[in-house]
Amino acid sequence: MKTIVKRILGVSFLLIAVSARAETERVPVSLKTPPDFIAKTCPAPVWKGTSVLWKGVTDVRGEAEIGRQSKKKGKDVVLVGANPPIEAVVDGVLKDLFPACGVRFLSEGTSDVTMSGEVVEFYAGVEKKLFTGKGVARSRLLFRLKRQNSNVDQTVEVGYEMEAKKIRQKDIRQLEKTLNELLARTLEQVPKLDGFKDL
């Protein structure tokens, strides 16, 4: 009798898992900054030309998705991912932004400063409340700097949060637009960060 019950429970859990997977749709979106982003963010160098050994950007978030929407009244969830991945997009923009702002990126060789980036948070979607759901978008990037002549590792953090009123159910293009705005708003702060004053 116990064996039959275990089999029935096992089949039930399997059906629930398959059903949940069937209701979850995954949609890729393209992330990019505006064509004039670099020129507007750094029209002139703000740093003194330090050479930095760049170690790239990694994604340290727990989930690959950067957004979530519901097709109807909270059911049939659509998970949104970045294609290419968010860390590749951020890395690509920073490789243009830092040099435009006066920092020389080295991919190999020696430098007094080693730097890397981490995507800690990057997400946009509808936050569920009791009666209403509002669209929110949040980001957080962390930069790690290591100086050869110092035992202290420095971290510099930047983030952005905004309410995204126009995120609606099933409107993936609007969600993509919000995610692109979040990307630009986050990265445009980098040249103004106090932690990078010595570069």
BAFI-3210 file (N, C-alpha, C; in Angstrom, 3 decimals, decimal comma, padded with zeros to 6 digits):
// residues 199
n [1|2|3|4|5|6|7|8|9|10|11|12|13|14|15|16|17|18|19|20|21|22|23|24|25|26|27|28|29|30|31|32|33|34|35|36|37|38|39|40|41|42|43|44|45|46|47|48|49|50|51|52|53|54|55|56|57|58|59|60|61|62|63|64|65|66|67|68|69|70|71|72|73|74|75|76|77|78|79|80|81|82|83|84|85|86|87|88|89|90|91|92|93|94|95|96|97|98|99|100|101|102|103|104|105|106|107|108|109|110|111|112|113|114|115|116|117|118|119|120|121|122|123|124|125|126|127|128|129|130|131|132|133|134|135|136|137|138|139|140|141|142|143|144|145|146|147|148|149|150|151|152|153|154|155|156|157|158|159|160|161|162|163|164|165|166|167|168|169|170|171|172|173|174|175|176|177|178|179|180|181|182|183|184|185|186|187|188|189|190|191|192|193|194|195|196|197|198|199]
n.u [000,821|001,939|003,895|002,355|001,107|003,374|004,197|002,008|002,136|004,655|004,183|002,271|003,771|005,556|003,824|002,893|005,284|005,909|003,666|004,017|006,351|005,428|003,752|005,483|006,977|009,834|011,530|013,822|015,493|016,967|019,646|020,900|022,755|021,910|022,869|024,439|025,396|027,999|029,369|027,748|027,828|030,515|031,827|034,295|037,517|037,483|039,157|042,646|044,131|045,081|046,416|044,688|044,385|042,052|039,659|037,205|033,554|031,388|028,442|026,818|024,372|021,563|019,726|019,182|017,404|016,275|013,959|010,369|007,074|003,472|001,078|-001,689|-003,498|-001,589|-001,071|000,486|003,441|005,916|009,272|012,027|015,020|018,416|019,935|022,740|024,099|023,622|026,041|027,903|026,948|027,172|029,952|030,861|029,950|031,330|033,955|034,125|033,305|035,043|037,652|036,883|036,417|038,911|040,475|042,759|042,255|043,727|044,074|045,825|049,138|051,102|050,038|049,487|047,025|044,313|041,155|037,748|034,321|031,006|027,758|025,339|022,674|019,972|017,089|013,702|010,220|006,870|005,846|004,243|001,386|-001,182|-003,589|-002,847|-000,389|002,825|005,154|008,597|012,082|015,362|018,869|022,237|025,621|028,913|032,209|035,491|038,597|042,050|045,070|048,521|050,477|049,238|047,619|044,974|041,853|039,679|036,240|033,703|030,473|027,526|024,186|020,713|017,297|013,959|010,537|008,495|006,056|004,818|005,017|003,283|001,056|001,994|003,371|006,119|007,935|007,808|008,798|011,390|012,297|012,263|014,219|016,468|016,621|017,152|019,703|021,219|020,825|022,082|024,788|025,570|026,233|028,733|031,195|030,942|031,335|032,609|034,473|036,144|037,825|040,596|041,593]
n.v [-001,204|001,249|001,597|002,012|004,441|006,088|005,997|007,206|009,767|010,518|010,602|012,624|014,871|015,045|015,630|018,140|019,602|019,449|020,747|023,298|024,044|024,146|026,350|028,437|030,701|031,570|034,419|036,067|039,247|042,170|044,002|047,269|050,340|053,790|055,107|057,456|057,322|057,007|059,339|061,333|060,681|060,812|063,370|064,543|063,526|062,400|061,223|060,588|059,088|056,564|053,267|050,267|046,912|045,023|042,781|041,951|041,401|039,712|037,756|037,623|037,090|035,209|034,172|033,702|035,250|038,543|039,825|039,677|038,815|038,661|036,852|036,933|038,170|037,365|034,743|032,191|032,817|034,892|034,681|036,773|037,012|038,129|038,541|039,073|037,687|039,506|040,190|040,244|042,323|044,569|044,500|045,035|047,699|049,056|048,727|050,573|052,890|053,488|054,019|056,288|058,042|058,425|056,318|053,750|050,610|047,488|044,249|042,315|041,872|044,094|046,113|048,670|048,678|046,496|045,624|044,584|043,732|043,199|041,972|042,487|042,896|043,098|043,836|043,883|044,183|043,240|044,087|042,303|043,253|043,491|044,408|045,815|045,884|047,138|048,332|047,788|048,586|047,604|047,952|046,904|047,267|046,115|047,125|045,908|046,855|046,417|047,393|047,224|048,191|048,233|046,655|046,701|045,979|047,631|048,483|049,584|050,731|050,882|051,769|051,675|052,617|052,515|053,401|051,738|052,610|051,991|049,304|046,640|043,796|041,230|042,978|042,865|044,369|046,898|046,296|045,580|048,066|049,446|047,996|048,632|051,367|051,269|050,096|052,139|054,329|053,337|052,911|055,465|056,784|055,979|057,515|059,523|058,537|058,587|056,713|056,248|058,376|058,500|057,348]
n.w [000,000|000,860|-001,117|-003,422|-002,768|-002,603|-005,284|-006,549|-005,386|-006,354|-009,145|-009,160|-008,265|-010,390|-012,535|-011,678|-011,755|-014,525|-015,526|-014,411|-015,719|-018,319|-018,271|-017,960|-019,890|-021,811|-022,830|-024,908|-024,705|-026,180|-024,977|-024,879|-025,017|-025,819|-029,093|-028,838|-026,294|-025,002|-025,836|-024,701|-021,990|-021,298|-022,423|-022,268|-020,977|-017,596|-015,873|-015,092|-016,950|-016,091|-016,363|-016,404|-015,463|-016,826|-015,730|-016,533|-016,496|-014,289|-013,668|-010,735|-009,733|-008,467|-010,277|-013,797|-015,218|-016,214|-016,015|-015,497|-016,347|-016,298|-018,156|-017,846|-015,204|-013,176|-013,878|-015,969|-016,338|-017,828|-018,375|-018,691|-020,427|-021,049|-024,208|-025,964|-022,803|-019,675|-018,333|-020,411|-021,969|-020,212|-019,793|-022,399|-022,813|-020,781|-021,634|-023,631|-022,348|-020,078|-021,325|-022,866|-020,835|-019,814|-018,776|-019,341|-020,578|-020,044|-021,345|-020,822|-019,408|-017,316|-014,577|-012,157|-011,079|-010,755|-012,013|-011,751|-012,570|-011,202|-011,714|-009,543|-009,113|-011,347|-012,742|-013,859|-013,463|-012,466|-009,292|-006,854|-005,038|-002,489|-003,700|-005,934|-008,544|-009,086|-011,486|-011,235|-011,429|-010,918|-010,241|-009,542|-009,460|-008,848|-008,405|-008,255|-007,074|-007,087|-005,819|-006,515|-004,785|-002,357|000,388|000,652|-000,667|-002,792|-003,074|-005,256|-005,600|-007,582|-008,365|-009,376|-009,140|-010,202|-010,671|-012,862|-014,594|-016,964|-017,493|-018,567|-018,522|-020,732|-022,412|-023,780|-025,279|-024,118|-021,618|-022,342|-023,220|-020,782|-019,374|-020,910|-020,421|-017,693|-017,754|-019,051|-017,253|-015,003|-015,777|-016,603|-014,329|-013,547|-014,232|-012,345|-009,842|-006,544|-005,693|-007,829|-008,100|-007,940|-010,227]
ca.u [000,000|002,836|004,550|001,375|000,953|004,609|004,172|000,985|002,699|005,740|003,571|001,617|004,806|006,070|002,819|002,899|006,517|005,753|002,648|004,620|007,281|004,662|003,163|006,544|007,555|011,082|011,665|015,059|015,437|018,270|020,007|021,912|022,668|021,677|024,077|025,253|025,557|029,380|029,682|027,000|028,234|031,889|032,240|035,725|038,055|037,344|040,229|043,969|044,826|045,652|046,249|044,044|044,256|040,616|039,372|035,882|032,351|030,725|027,081|026,788|022,976|021,126|018,894|019,625|016,397|016,381|012,605|009,270|005,746|002,360|000,226|-003,019|-003,821|-000,623|-000,883|001,321|004,558|006,911|010,584|012,775|016,472|019,183|020,693|023,671|023,898|023,785|027,440|028,579|026,484|027,807|031,382|031,061|029,766|032,418|035,192|034,095|033,080|036,228|038,635|036,362|036,498|040,309|041,171|043,209|042,031|044,637|043,506|046,928|050,308|051,209|049,464|049,412|045,622|043,499|039,749|036,727|032,962|030,032|026,342|024,766|021,220|019,497|015,773|012,504|009,010|005,743|005,906|002,896|000,831|-002,478|-004,627|-002,270|000,999|003,495|006,379|009,825|013,328|016,479|020,185|023,361|026,896|030,016|033,544|036,566|039,891|043,186|046,292|049,691|051,238|048,367|046,995|043,535|041,039|038,639|035,026|032,892|029,149|026,600|022,888|019,626|015,956|012,914|009,211|008,232|004,595|004,279|005,138|001,962|001,048|002,186|004,049|007,548|008,718|007,880|009,715|012,727|012,628|012,551|015,509|017,504|016,736|017,830|021,113|021,826|020,795|023,067|026,163|025,918|026,725|030,092|032,236|030,726|031,511|033,747|035,471|037,034|038,493|042,056|041,990]
ca.v [000,000|002,409|001,715|002,603|005,848|006,776|006,126|008,213|011,074|010,805|010,982|013,925|015,900|015,134|016,345|019,541|020,200|019,574|021,774|024,599|024,373|024,444|027,675|029,432|030,984|032,331|035,319|036,860|040,639|042,732|045,158|048,146|051,753|054,616|055,292|058,592|057,172|057,255|060,756|062,154|060,361|061,295|064,208|064,814|062,636|062,847|060,568|061,052|058,196|055,377|051,982|049,310|045,547|044,756|041,354|041,648|041,457|038,433|037,841|036,886|036,961|033,827|033,754|034,222|036,161|039,965|040,372|038,725|039,367|037,704|036,999|037,349|038,117|036,619|033,373|032,027|033,745|035,022|035,047|037,520|036,910|038,992|037,863|038,292|037,786|040,831|040,496|040,552|043,656|045,548|044,469|045,715|049,150|049,573|048,744|051,833|054,022|053,842|054,738|057,616|058,869|058,659|055,163|052,824|049,210|046,476|042,908|041,498|042,677|044,532|047,397|048,853|048,533|045,452|045,922|043,702|044,156|042,152|042,324|041,988|042,935|043,736|043,205|044,716|043,377|043,719|043,717|041,952|043,804|042,870|044,761|046,372|045,537|048,238|047,937|048,298|048,198|047,824|047,448|047,125|046,774|046,258|047,118|045,549|047,395|045,963|048,129|046,401|048,746|048,322|045,399|046,941|045,878|048,662|048,192|050,743|050,214|051,796|051,139|052,569|052,051|053,374|052,821|051,623|052,618|051,521|047,855|046,008|042,373|040,821|043,992|042,557|045,474|047,964|045,800|045,700|049,501|049,770|047,394|049,420|052,625|050,916|049,905|053,448|055,121|052,770|053,100|056,878|057,265|055,473|058,553|060,447|057,841|059,031|055,649|056,237|059,680|058,357|056,699]
ca.w [000,000|000,939|-002,420|-004,350|-002,369|-003,014|-006,748|-006,895|-005,017|-007,292|-010,423|-008,942|-008,256|-011,755|-013,332|-011,237|-012,279|-015,979|-015,734|-014,087|-016,792|-019,533|-018,139|-017,917|-021,206|-021,720|-023,976|-024,866|-025,148|-026,521|-024,165|-025,466|-024,661|-027,011|-029,928|-028,374|-024,840|-024,576|-026,066|-023,746|-020,624|-021,111|-023,548|-022,066|-019,939|-016,201|-015,139|-015,534|-017,876|-015,448|-017,047|-015,511|-015,977|-016,750|-015,584|-017,069|-015,661|-014,033|-013,151|-009,471|-009,297|-008,303|-011,406|-015,096|-015,773|-015,868|-015,953|-015,351|-016,589|-016,299|-019,334|-017,412|-013,770|-012,388|-014,363|-017,162|-016,178|-018,888|-017,851|-019,703|-020,302|-021,953|-025,253|-025,159|-021,362|-019,078|-018,019|-021,673|-022,376|-019,321|-020,093|-023,679|-022,646|-019,942|-022,424|-024,390|-021,442|-019,292|-022,146|-023,229|-019,624|-019,475|-018,206|-020,379|-020,208|-020,552|-021,205|-020,301|-019,091|-015,927|-014,200|-010,701|-010,665|-011,371|-011,752|-012,313|-012,254|-010,906|-011,756|-008,297|-009,290|-012,574|-012,859|-014,010|-013,516|-011,680|-007,884|-006,439|-003,804|-002,192|-004,678|-007,156|-008,832|-009,768|-012,155|-010,642|-012,084|-009,987|-010,646|-008,631|-009,981|-007,907|-009,017|-007,320|-007,471|-006,281|-006,138|-006,230|-003,658|-001,181|000,793|000,774|-001,883|-002,776|-003,829|-005,639|-005,959|-008,247|-008,582|-009,767|-008,952|-010,735|-010,847|-014,297|-014,650|-018,254|-017,661|-018,526|-018,844|-022,131|-023,215|-023,677|-025,867|-023,117|-020,590|-022,933|-023,192|-019,383|-019,044|-021,581|-019,673|-016,441|-018,086|-019,309|-016,008|-014,080|-016,252|-016,756|-013,030|-013,292|-014,200|-011,230|-008,569|-005,730|-005,577|-008,990|-008,191|-008,060|-011,481]
c.u [000,865|003,507|003,627|001,201|002,172|004,628|003,179|001,503|003,807|005,221|002,919|002,628|005,379|005,117|002,771|004,121|006,426|004,768|003,221|005,575|006,555|004,086|004,206|007,185|008,819|011,274|012,979|014,810|016,857|018,525|021,093|021,705|022,407|022,967|025,004|025,585|026,968|029,723|028,975|027,468|029,633|032,322|033,724|036,223|037,899|038,423|041,562|044,773|045,518|045,417|045,742|043,987|042,807|040,355|037,973|034,772|031,784|029,336|027,013|025,362|022,587|020,335|019,391|018,672|016,639|015,003|011,571|007,960|004,713|001,519|-001,167|-003,191|-002,897|-000,364|-000,021|002,461|005,479|008,214|011,405|014,269|017,158|019,953|021,405|023,456|024,249|025,247|028,227|028,206|027,180|029,303|031,683|030,940|030,925|033,742|035,266|034,042|034,342|037,303|038,168|036,470|037,933|041,049|041,531|043,054|043,076|043,967|044,557|048,119|050,298|050,613|049,428|048,001|044,953|042,042|038,850|035,359|032,060|028,622|025,706|023,239|020,904|018,177|014,680|011,295|007,924|005,853|004,496|002,527|-000,510|-003,500|-004,053|-000,847|001,642|004,783|007,580|011,023|014,476|017,781|021,193|024,590|027,975|031,331|034,568|037,893|040,966|044,420|047,494|050,444|050,396|047,761|045,476|042,855|039,899|037,424|034,265|031,557|028,309|025,287|021,846|018,301|014,932|011,592|008,911|006,726|004,039|004,462|003,747|002,100|001,187|002,937|005,561|008,395|008,864|008,835|011,162|013,196|013,007|013,912|016,665|017,708|017,466|019,328|021,814|021,907|021,831|024,480|026,549|026,435|028,199|031,144|032,116|030,990|032,780|034,852|036,466|037,840|039,995|042,517|042,614]
c.v [001,269|002,663|002,380|004,085|006,648|007,000|007,197|009,613|011,486|011,268|012,356|015,056|016,115|015,917|017,819|020,260|020,435|020,691|023,164|025,032|024,778|025,845|028,778|029,571|031,807|033,129|036,089|038,297|041,125|043,981|045,961|049,571|052,551|054,842|056,404|058,500|057,547|058,737|061,659|061,928|060,881|062,133|064,588|063,903|063,230|062,210|060,868|060,068|057,005|054,135|050,952|047,948|045,133|043,261|040,969|041,700|040,050|038,695|036,982|036,760|035,483|033,285|034,391|035,275|037,602|040,614|039,274|039,461|038,261|037,945|037,472|037,112|037,207|035,199|033,370|033,047|033,709|035,486|035,660|037,415|037,817|038,131|038,916|038,503|039,161|041,174|040,856|041,949|044,736|045,636|045,235|047,228|049,745|049,644|049,970|053,034|054,441|054,542|056,139|058,582|059,045|057,527|054,209|051,399|048,314|045,124|041,921|042,399|043,099|045,914|047,473|048,605|047,416|045,730|044,897|044,225|042,969|042,723|041,674|041,922|043,643|043,079|044,253|043,807|043,978|043,169|043,467|042,590|043,116|043,146|045,283|045,865|046,705|047,733|048,578|047,790|048,567|047,268|047,710|046,472|047,031|046,174|046,793|046,054|046,889|046,707|047,321|046,878|048,890|046,954|045,505|046,827|046,873|048,186|049,489|050,207|051,305|051,044|052,164|051,853|053,030|052,633|052,854|051,491|051,987|050,025|047,251|044,525|042,195|041,836|043,836|043,704|046,623|047,566|045,905|047,154|049,939|049,224|048,157|050,771|052,381|050,749|051,251|054,288|054,631|053,148|054,570|057,481|056,945|056,585|059,509|059,828|058,299|057,983|055,586|057,535|059,568|057,721|057,698]
c.w [000,000|-000,408|-003,425|-004,058|-002,818|-004,516|-007,179|-006,576|-005,983|-008,631|-010,299|-008,985|-009,644|-012,644|-012,977|-011,811|-013,775|-016,297|-015,486|-015,182|-018,056|-019,492|-018,157|-019,288|-021,007|-023,010|-023,857|-025,333|-025,398|-025,680|-024,859|-024,957|-025,934|-027,797|-029,432|-026,881|-024,367|-024,706|-025,061|-022,307|-020,317|-022,309|-023,485|-020,954|-018,531|-015,327|-015,813|-016,374|-017,254|-016,307|-016,040|-016,197|-015,755|-016,761|-016,057|-016,035|-015,502|-013,455|-011,890|-008,922|-009,209|-009,476|-012,691|-015,641|-015,331|-015,800|-015,876|-015,600|-016,521|-017,534|-018,949|-015,919|-012,962|-012,844|-015,614|-017,186|-017,393|-018,246|-018,980|-019,416|-021,304|-022,946|-026,098|-023,655|-020,805|-018,794|-019,275|-022,155|-021,545|-019,607|-021,378|-023,569|-021,846|-020,694|-023,325|-023,456|-020,689|-020,136|-022,555|-022,056|-019,138|-018,800|-019,338|-019,877|-020,860|-020,367|-020,706|-020,062|-017,637|-015,739|-012,686|-010,181|-011,465|-011,018|-012,421|-011,898|-011,984|-011,048|-010,537|-008,401|-010,605|-012,930|-013,071|-014,115|-012,650|-010,260|-007,392|-005,098|-003,562|-003,282|-005,991|-007,333|-009,548|-010,387|-011,486|-011,439|-011,154|-010,563|-009,537|-009,241|-008,941|-008,669|-007,930|-007,876|-006,520|-006,749|-005,668|-004,982|-002,386|-000,894|000,868|-000,588|-001,754|-003,576|-004,070|-006,140|-006,623|-008,471|-008,961|-009,523|-009,495|-010,788|-012,335|-014,501|-015,916|-018,482|-017,516|-018,826|-020,356|-022,989|-023,074|-024,222|-024,875|-021,989|-021,079|-022,909|-021,773|-018,971|-019,694|-020,894|-018,356|-016,663|-018,261|-018,036|-015,001|-014,506|-016,409|-015,439|-012,802|-013,263|-013,010|-009,877|-007,828|-005,651|-006,711|-009,131|-008,465|-009,368|-012,443]
res [m|k|t|i|v|k|r|i|l|g|v|s|f|l|l|i|a|v|s|a|r|a|e|t|e|r|v|p|v|s|l|k|t|p|p|d|f|i|a|k|t|c|p|a|p|v|w|k|g|t|s|v|l|w|k|g|v|t|d|v|r|g|e|a|e|i|g|r|q|s|k|k|k|g|k|d|v|v|l|v|g|a|n|p|p|i|e|a|v|v|d|g|v|l|k|d|l|f|p|a|c|g|v|r|f|l|s|e|g|t|s|d|v|t|m|s|g|e|v|v|e|f|y|a|g|v|e|k|k|l|f|t|g|k|g|v|a|r|s|r|l|l|f|r|l|k|r|q|n|s|n|v|d|q|t|v|e|v|g|y|e|m|e|a|k|k|i|r|q|k|d|i|r|q|l|e|k|t|l|n|e|l|l|a|r|t|l|e|q|v|p|k|l|d|g|f|k|d|l]
***
